[in-house]
Amino acid sequence: MTFVAWLSLLAICCLGAMSPGPSLAVVLKQTADNGRLHALAASWFHALGVGIWAFASIFGLAIVVAESPMLFQAITWGGAGYLIYIGVQALRAGMAKDDMALAKAAPISIWQAGVEGAMISLLNPKLAIFFIAIFSQFISADAMLADQLIMIATVIIVDGGWYSIVVLMLAKGPVLNWLRQKSQWVNRITGAIFIVLAIRVLTF
């Protein structure tokens, strides 16, 4: 892979990572509810999930998903179900009457925050289509393993790096304090976003 081709791939990955969606909502929710470390865990576990789809796309597994409507549909519905689940959980947290009620909610571990981030990407089979479309522009018959690994690493680092930047910007003292003061509304809004996205998945 030439340096110019890699720059093109980098630009596409950056645009993909920056597009708003459930991934950003998860990062916002973790930042407001649990702080920087939980949000960073969600960011990098999400990036690993994206990297798995990138790996699958490059080595042909994603083509199976793309060409098997039943498998694709099953993963899509599973993803929608998971979005509804975490959306309802966020709405319930957002409906807490006061800080005392919020304090009674059991805090989640950093590992659980990471799993939540990973599930958002792993249960999104549309990433397979996205990566097949992207990598088809960069992979040739004589592509070396090093080129493939560079593409996968680029995807992971860009995704995790972008959300880490978002977390570090949001986790500054005044911003984080404001988010925590408004955590009920953050939960309500992100919960609604998750449910709306799930409905969109199920109806389109």
C-alpha positions, 0 to 999 in steps of 0.5 A: 500500500502506498502512502497516498493510498493509506492517507485516503483510507485514513480520511475515510476512516476518520469521516466514518468514526466522526459520524454521530450515532449510537457509538457516540451516545454510549461514550456520552452516557459513560462519561456522564454516568461513570467518568473518564476511565469507563468512557475510554474503556467503552471507546477502545472496546468499541474500536476492537469490535470495529477492528473485528469487522474490518478483519472479517471483511478483509479475510472474507468472513464478512462476505458471508454475512453480506450474502446471507440475508438470514444471518445478516437479519439475525445479527441486525435484529440482535443489535436492535434488541440490544439498543432497545435494552440499553435505551430502556436502561438509560431511560430508567436511570434518567427517570430517577427523582433525585441524586439519592435515587441515582446513588442507589443505582449499582455502579458498573465496572470498567469491564462492563463499560467496555463490553457495552462499547464492544456490543454496539459495534459487534452487533452492527453487521452494516459495518461489514458492508461498509468495510467491504465497500472501503477495502475493495478500493484498496485491496488487490490480488497481490496485496501483502499481509502487511498491507492488510494488517495496516488497514485493520490497525488504521481502523482500530486506532482511528475509531478508538482515538477519535472517541478518546479525544471526545472523552478527554474533551468532555472529561475536563472538570467544568464540562464533566461536572456539567454533564454529571449535573445534567446526567438525568437528561443525558440518560433520557436523550441517549436512551431515546436515541438508542430506541429510535435507532433500534426502531429505524433498524427494525423498520428499514 
